[in-house]
Amino acid sequence: MSDNLLGIPETKLPVDPASAALEQGVDPRDVARTNPSSSLAWATLAEDALADGDVIEAYAFARTGYHRGLDALRKSGWRGQGPVPWEHEPNRGFLRALAALSKAADAIGETDEQRRTADFLRDSSATGARELGL
């Protein structure tokens, strides 16, 4: 049985131009500076900040990546609901930013936002939520 009971088509983002630079080991700050619309670059910065215990920075980076991802989703035809499959690699930057935002919100006591973003992630991609620990 499909998780998409409403029959809303999946949204698949185009390849993020920052992904190649990140894979080559370019500093994520430099990648974000040259690719500010990349949710993947911001998600990477947020994850790194969370790992370092810098929750305020993580929150700011994740929120930026989340909003950049929403912009990209809308450009790709997303109408505010429906699947954003983890299995489609270019979607992972947005999903990672969303997970990082949920984790950072939890770390600063922003309970409503933590729940909302975790639910949004699970509704967008159950696989992504599992992969990202939410």
Secondary structure, 3 states (H helix, E strand, C coil): CCCCCCCCCCCCCCCCCHHHHHHCCCCHHHHHHHCCCCHHHHHHHHHHHHHCCCHHHHHHHHHHHHHHHHHHHHHCCCCCCCCCCCCCHHHHHHHHHHHHHHHHHHHCCCHHHHHHHHHHHHHHCHHHHHHCCC
